[in-house]
Amino acid sequence: MINIRVVELGQHLAGPYCAWLLASLGAEVIKVELPGSGDGARGTPPLARGRSLFFDSLNRNKRSLTLDLKRPEGQAVLHRLLKQSDVLLENFRPGVRDRMGCSDEKLKAVNPRLIRASISGFGQQGEMAGKPAFDIIVQALGGAMSINGPEGGPLCRVGFSIGDIAAALFTTIGILARLYERDAQSGAGRDPAGEPVEIAMLACQVALLENAYARYLNAGIHPEPIGTRHPSITPFESFPTADEPVVIAIRGPKDWPQFCRVMGLAALEADERFAGEAARLEHHAEFYELVAARTRERGREEWLRLLDEADIPCAPINTVPQFAESDLIESLGGLSEVVTESGGTYRFANNPLRALAGAPAEQPAPRLGEHSREVLAELGYEENEIERLAEDGVI
Amino acid sequence: MINIRVVELGQHLAGPYCAWLLASLGAEVIKVELPGSGDGARGTPPLARGRSLFFDSLNRNKRSLTLDLKRPEGQAVLHRLLKQSDVLLENFRPGVRDRMGCSDEKLKAVNPRLIRASISGFGQQGEMAGKPAFDIIVQALGGAMSINGPEGGPLCRVGFSIGDIAAALFTTIGILARLYERDAQSGAGRDPAGEPVEIAMLACQVALLENAYARYLNAGIHPEPIGTRHPSITPFESFPTADEPVVIAIRGPKDWPQFCRVMGLAALEADERFAGEAARLEHHAEFYELVAARTRERGREEWLRLLDEADIPCAPINTVPQFAESDLIESLGGLSEVVTESGGTYRFANNPLRALAGAPAEQPAPRLGEHSREVLAELGYEENEIERLAEDGVI
């Protein structure tokens, strides 16, 4: 359990996902939202029983405090909260945080130990800094879409928001590193909070595609979409069977003879066209035809059984419903249940980090401003002060 | 800078990527490999000037120590190293670490403060624990492949190894959380190293697909591959132009009127079929035809200029070479240069976390066992002892 307080000025995906990860580790997360509208994702469809599933999945285990940060009164409340917090996380466009009374200078004066983390599309400085970014924008610019899809096209977006989620994961790492520096390596004689953690979504794409960049930059290879294949390993792909497709991969030289034998293709083992990874890659088309002709002879379940017995990595291609209803997801603790205040029960993906913190109970995503009065009271605001802030529309 | 020592017993991708992330934050990483072969990825093609680019990209900024961990002499050296280390990271199959003299009990005796981290396909316990996993296996089982590809199929593997990389990112977070607990929150009166950090690749897939799972579990939606689209936002996809495609996304209600105007489709704004996210999603096919008919009238650059002026998120779909050669990747500091001992210069993807640690100079990936003698000398082994270990094939 990480005993810290995180103030999230997040919206949509990257910021809220990062704070969701931190909450899984035991952090207390207070989500600050604009009165009236709140996080734009609160309206993202589909809704279930009136609640946005997009929002509810990402904002579990947080409290919501509404604050009008365009007004000095709202900023004053935020500063009071930040004095008692460890991290301020935001994913506004660069400059917006400053206009909310949260410039770096101001924050250092408010709380010199506060770790500041910002997620943007293109970084906090530079020509592109002010431009709007969205998951598909960085997937398109960074090259991910150009290597995702069937051989020959069409190019596809990765089917989930890896542009945002990767940035959230890198930012979480950055925040934890800063916390460690601040609290476990003190005495370095410098700014306790360190430089701000600034993560650009587009820079994270390059790190995800490190192998594609390595191949282009040092071997002149132009990475392209290759369906279900791997750019360096063969086999490592999906094959048709008499019914549903089966995925097969091997772990280099040690699995190769065994793979040939279990497929009933012992002759391949001595075939020079397929001797070694580089050779198999070069003769992939011939290799695929030979193997696919064999896999088509039997059904998927039979191939899975045979490959499994031979200890060759293999799998069916599950749909989300198939995996959601499987014993395997159950045994991994892959799903989580939350009960809302109205008694509705929702199920969501579990966060693998929760187990590290002893799997604290899941709380449903907050209603907009649900905890405004509670948080203000904890900060020492008197009942009449809270009332006035509410009447004035500050909270 | 995180001043810790990490011992990596990693191979292929997930383990080495995790240690690469930690090295970017300033951690000292010692990669322990089997004499003779080492990390299986050392042979993964393509090679450039005799070096595996797959391996070299992921193993920058590490030292290599060879140890025969099947022999007690090798295990003794490892234990001596672990006494002076903070983290042991491995991605063997469950049980292998135990056979290398590194069971949990043994490690606690060697160094009770050592944080143990394991990455596996399916977790350390359970029916599936012993099964081999590879990126495509978890992408297939967890549902990622089932929602990745053009509408109507064929299903595609995500074009980079997000199965491994996600596990590496989650494990890095777990390790940093444990370090924080150990060194910044001491006195809790329990096991200083905490429970081991155990991350299953397949569990991470569920967390990446949290939105798809939320939609299925609570609204009965069966997520499917949808090409370049987003399941909840419209437009958020690629459109054809007179030349190259253009990607366009909007940020909900506030961008909608502006989008209609800049596309020269002002009539759409009042069209009930497209009033709101849910309506646009329902009538996506009609919407797409109307917009695509318009985007086909002009070239990509003109659309990018118009959309940019209107502050609507938009992008070209870059290939890896296009982005690698762009000013934008340069301004983001997206690439890094390393010079090998033979004078060869290689370029790789940069790690966005490096900036947080003040961007320490990049060191090339080590040759197998390059630092064995150096590391042993640091551990206090005498010259003659090192010689004997070398003669005996222990290092």
Contacts between the chains, C-beta under 8 A, distances in Angstrom:
chain1	res1	chain2	res2	distance
A	1	B	181	7.1
A	2	B	177	5.5
A	2	B	180	5.8
A	2	B	181	6.9
A	2	B	185	7.9
A	3	B	185	6.1
A	12	B	251	7.8
A	21	B	173	6.5
A	25	B	173	7.5
A	25	B	177	4.9
A	40	B	251	6.9
A	40	B	252	5.4
A	43	B	252	6.8
A	43	B	253	7.7
A	43	B	277	7.2
A	44	B	232	5.2
A	44	B	233	7.3
A	44	B	252	7.5
A	44	B	277	6.7
A	45	B	232	5.3
A	45	B	277	5.1
A	45	B	278	4.5
A	45	B	281	6.4
A	46	B	215	6.1
A	46	B	219	4.8
A	46	B	221	6.5
A	46	B	232	7.0
A	46	B	278	7.4
A	47	B	219	8.0
A	48	B	218	4.2
A	48	B	219	4.9
A	53	B	211	7.5
A	53	B	214	4.2
A	53	B	215	5.8
A	53	B	218	5.4
A	53	B	219	6.2
A	54	B	211	6.0
A	54	B	214	7.1
A	54	B	232	5.9
A	56	B	214	7.1
A	57	B	210	5.0
A	57	B	211	6.2
A	57	B	213	7.8
A	57	B	214	4.0
A	58	B	210	7.1
A	122	B	328	7.5
A	122	B	332	7.0
A	123	B	331	7.6
A	123	B	332	5.9
A	126	B	331	4.9
A	126	B	332	7.7
A	127	B	331	7.0
A	128	B	328	6.4
A	128	B	331	7.4
A	131	B	308	7.5
A	131	B	313	7.6
A	132	B	251	6.7
A	132	B	311	6.4
A	132	B	312	7.6
A	132	B	313	4.4
A	133	B	313	6.5
A	134	B	236	6.9
A	134	B	249	4.2
A	134	B	251	7.1
A	134	B	313	4.8
A	135	B	230	7.4
A	135	B	249	7.8
A	136	B	228	6.9
A	136	B	230	6.8
A	136	B	236	5.7
A	136	B	237	7.1
A	136	B	247	5.5
A	136	B	249	5.3
A	136	B	315	7.6
A	137	B	247	6.5
A	137	B	249	6.2
A	137	B	313	5.1
A	137	B	314	7.3
A	137	B	315	4.7
A	140	B	238	7.5
A	140	B	247	4.3
A	140	B	315	4.2
A	140	B	316	6.7
A	140	B	317	4.6
A	140	B	318	6.7
A	141	B	315	5.0
A	141	B	316	7.4
A	141	B	318	5.4
A	141	B	323	6.4
A	141	B	328	7.1
A	142	B	318	7.1
A	142	B	323	6.0
A	143	B	318	5.5
A	143	B	319	6.3
A	143	B	320	4.2
A	143	B	322	7.7
A	143	B	323	4.9
A	143	B	324	7.9
A	144	B	159	6.9
A	144	B	160	6.9
A	145	B	228	7.1
A	145	B	238	7.8
A	145	B	247	7.8
A	145	B	317	5.1
A	146	B	317	5.9
A	146	B	318	6.3
A	146	B	319	4.6
A	146	B	320	6.3
A	147	B	159	3.8
A	147	B	160	6.7
A	147	B	320	6.8
A	148	B	148	7.0
A	148	B	156	6.6
A	148	B	158	6.3
A	148	B	159	3.9
A	148	B	160	8.0
A	149	B	149	6.6
A	149	B	150	6.7
A	149	B	156	5.7
A	149	B	159	7.4
A	150	B	149	6.7
A	150	B	150	6.8
A	150	B	154	5.5
A	150	B	156	6.0
A	154	B	150	5.5
A	154	B	227	6.8
A	154	B	228	8.0
A	155	B	228	7.2
A	155	B	238	7.2
A	155	B	245	7.8
A	155	B	317	5.9
A	156	B	148	6.6
A	156	B	149	5.7
A	156	B	150	6.0
A	156	B	156	6.6
A	156	B	225	7.3
A	156	B	227	5.5
A	156	B	228	6.0
A	157	B	227	7.2
A	157	B	228	4.5
A	157	B	229	7.2
A	157	B	230	7.6
A	157	B	237	7.5
A	157	B	238	7.7
A	158	B	148	6.2
A	158	B	158	5.2
A	158	B	159	7.6
A	158	B	162	7.5
A	159	B	144	6.8
A	159	B	147	3.7
A	159	B	148	3.9
A	159	B	149	7.4
A	159	B	158	7.6
A	159	B	212	7.9
A	159	B	223	7.8
A	159	B	225	6.0
A	159	B	226	7.2
A	160	B	144	6.9
A	160	B	147	6.7
A	160	B	148	8.0
A	160	B	208	5.7
A	160	B	209	5.3
A	160	B	211	6.8
A	160	B	212	6.4
A	161	B	211	7.1
A	161	B	230	7.8
A	162	B	158	7.6
A	162	B	162	6.4
A	162	B	208	7.0
A	165	B	208	6.0
A	166	B	169	7.6
A	169	B	166	7.6
A	169	B	169	4.1
A	169	B	170	7.3
A	169	B	173	7.1
A	170	B	169	7.3
A	170	B	352	5.5
A	170	B	353	6.4
A	172	B	173	5.3
A	173	B	21	6.5
A	173	B	25	7.5
A	173	B	169	7.1
A	173	B	172	5.3
A	173	B	173	5.9
A	173	B	176	6.4
A	173	B	353	6.1
A	174	B	353	6.3
A	174	B	356	5.2
A	176	B	173	6.4
A	176	B	176	3.8
A	176	B	177	6.2
A	176	B	180	6.3
A	177	B	2	5.5
A	177	B	25	4.9
A	177	B	176	6.2
A	177	B	353	7.4
A	177	B	356	6.1
A	177	B	357	7.7
A	178	B	356	7.3
A	179	B	180	5.7
A	179	B	184	7.2
A	180	B	2	5.9
A	180	B	176	6.3
A	180	B	179	5.7
A	180	B	180	5.4
A	180	B	183	7.1
A	180	B	184	6.8
A	181	B	1	7.1
A	181	B	2	6.9
A	183	B	180	7.1
A	183	B	183	7.7
A	183	B	184	3.7
A	184	B	179	7.2
A	184	B	180	6.8
A	184	B	183	3.7
A	184	B	184	4.3
A	185	B	2	7.9
A	185	B	3	6.1
A	194	B	356	7.8
A	195	B	356	7.3
A	197	B	356	6.3
A	198	B	355	7.7
A	199	B	352	5.8
A	200	B	332	5.9
A	200	B	352	6.9
A	202	B	328	7.4
A	202	B	332	6.1
A	202	B	334	7.7
A	203	B	332	4.9
A	203	B	333	7.3
A	203	B	334	5.8
A	203	B	350	7.4
A	203	B	352	4.3
A	204	B	352	5.7
A	206	B	323	7.9
A	206	B	329	6.8
A	206	B	332	7.6
A	206	B	334	4.4
A	206	B	335	7.4
A	206	B	349	4.6
A	206	B	350	6.5
A	206	B	352	7.8
A	207	B	349	5.6
A	207	B	350	7.3
A	207	B	351	5.5
A	207	B	352	5.8
A	208	B	160	5.7
A	208	B	162	7.0
A	208	B	165	6.0
A	209	B	160	5.3
A	209	B	320	6.7
A	209	B	349	6.6
A	210	B	57	5.0
A	210	B	58	7.1
A	210	B	348	6.5
A	210	B	349	3.9
A	211	B	53	7.5
A	211	B	54	5.9
A	211	B	57	6.2
A	211	B	160	6.7
A	211	B	161	7.1
A	212	B	159	7.9
A	212	B	160	6.4
A	212	B	320	4.9
A	213	B	57	7.7
A	213	B	320	6.2
A	213	B	324	6.2
A	213	B	335	7.2
A	213	B	347	8.0
A	213	B	348	6.5
A	213	B	349	4.3
A	214	B	53	4.2
A	214	B	54	7.2
A	214	B	56	7.1
A	214	B	57	4.0
A	214	B	346	8.0
A	214	B	348	5.3
A	214	B	349	6.9
A	215	B	46	6.1
A	215	B	53	5.8
A	216	B	320	4.9
A	216	B	321	5.4
A	216	B	324	5.6
A	217	B	324	6.1
A	217	B	335	7.2
A	217	B	346	7.5
A	217	B	347	4.1
A	217	B	348	6.8
A	218	B	48	4.3
A	218	B	53	5.4
A	218	B	346	5.3
A	218	B	347	6.5
A	218	B	348	7.8
A	219	B	46	4.8
A	219	B	47	8.0
A	219	B	48	4.9
A	219	B	53	6.2
A	221	B	46	6.5
A	222	B	319	6.6
A	222	B	320	7.0
A	222	B	321	5.6
A	223	B	159	7.8
A	223	B	319	7.7
A	223	B	320	4.9
A	225	B	156	7.3
A	225	B	159	6.0
A	226	B	159	7.2
A	227	B	154	6.8
A	227	B	156	5.5
A	227	B	157	7.2
A	228	B	136	6.9
A	228	B	145	7.1
A	228	B	154	8.0
A	228	B	155	7.1
A	228	B	156	5.9
A	228	B	157	4.5
A	229	B	157	7.2
A	230	B	135	7.4
A	230	B	136	6.8
A	230	B	157	7.6
A	230	B	161	7.9
A	232	B	44	5.2
A	232	B	45	5.3
A	232	B	46	7.0
A	232	B	54	5.9
A	233	B	44	7.3
A	236	B	134	6.9
A	236	B	135	8.0
A	236	B	136	5.7
A	237	B	136	7.1
A	237	B	157	7.5
A	238	B	136	8.0
A	238	B	140	7.5
A	238	B	145	7.8
A	238	B	155	7.2
A	238	B	157	7.7
A	245	B	155	7.8
A	247	B	136	5.4
A	247	B	137	6.5
A	247	B	140	4.3
A	247	B	145	7.8
A	249	B	134	4.2
A	249	B	135	7.8
A	249	B	136	5.3
A	249	B	137	6.3
A	251	B	12	7.8
A	251	B	40	6.8
A	251	B	132	6.7
A	251	B	134	7.0
A	252	B	40	5.3
A	252	B	43	6.8
A	252	B	44	7.5
A	253	B	43	7.7
A	277	B	43	7.1
A	277	B	44	6.7
A	277	B	45	5.1
A	278	B	45	4.5
A	278	B	46	7.4
A	281	B	45	6.4
A	308	B	131	7.5
A	311	B	132	6.4
A	312	B	132	7.6
A	313	B	131	7.7
A	313	B	132	4.4
A	313	B	133	6.5
A	313	B	134	4.8
A	313	B	137	5.1
A	314	B	137	7.3
A	315	B	136	7.6
A	315	B	137	4.6
A	315	B	140	4.2
A	315	B	141	5.0
A	316	B	140	6.7
A	316	B	141	7.4
A	317	B	140	4.7
A	317	B	145	5.1
A	317	B	146	5.9
A	317	B	155	5.9
A	318	B	140	6.8
A	318	B	141	5.5
A	318	B	142	7.1
A	318	B	143	5.6
A	318	B	146	6.3
A	319	B	143	6.3
A	319	B	146	4.5
A	319	B	222	6.6
A	319	B	223	7.7
A	320	B	143	4.2
A	320	B	146	6.3
A	320	B	147	6.8
A	320	B	209	6.7
A	320	B	212	4.9
A	320	B	213	6.3
A	320	B	216	5.0
A	320	B	222	7.0
A	320	B	223	4.9
A	321	B	216	5.5
A	321	B	222	5.6
A	322	B	143	7.7
A	323	B	141	6.4
A	323	B	142	6.0
A	323	B	143	4.9
A	323	B	206	7.9
A	324	B	143	7.9
A	324	B	213	6.2
A	324	B	216	5.7
A	324	B	217	6.1
A	328	B	122	7.5
A	328	B	128	6.4
A	328	B	141	7.1
A	328	B	202	7.5
A	329	B	206	6.8
A	331	B	123	7.6
A	331	B	126	4.9
A	331	B	127	7.0
A	331	B	128	7.4
A	332	B	122	7.0
A	332	B	123	5.9
A	332	B	126	7.7
A	332	B	200	5.8
A	332	B	202	6.1
A	332	B	203	4.9
A	332	B	206	7.6
A	333	B	203	7.3
A	334	B	202	7.8
A	334	B	203	5.8
A	334	B	206	4.3
A	335	B	206	7.4
A	335	B	213	7.3
A	335	B	217	7.2
A	346	B	214	8.0
A	346	B	217	7.5
A	346	B	218	5.2
A	347	B	213	8.0
A	347	B	217	4.1
A	347	B	218	6.5
A	348	B	210	6.5
A	348	B	213	6.6
A	348	B	214	5.4
A	348	B	217	6.8
A	348	B	218	7.8
A	349	B	206	4.6
A	349	B	207	5.6
A	349	B	209	6.6
A	349	B	210	3.9
A	349	B	213	4.3
A	349	B	214	7.0
A	350	B	203	7.4
A	350	B	206	6.5
A	350	B	207	7.3
A	351	B	207	5.5
A	352	B	170	5.5
A	352	B	199	5.8
A	352	B	200	6.9
A	352	B	203	4.3
A	352	B	204	5.7
A	352	B	206	7.9
A	352	B	207	5.9
A	353	B	170	6.4
A	353	B	173	6.1
A	353	B	174	6.3
A	353	B	177	7.4
A	355	B	198	7.7
A	356	B	174	5.3
A	356	B	177	6.1
A	356	B	178	7.3
A	356	B	194	7.8
A	356	B	195	7.3
A	356	B	197	6.3
A	357	B	177	7.7
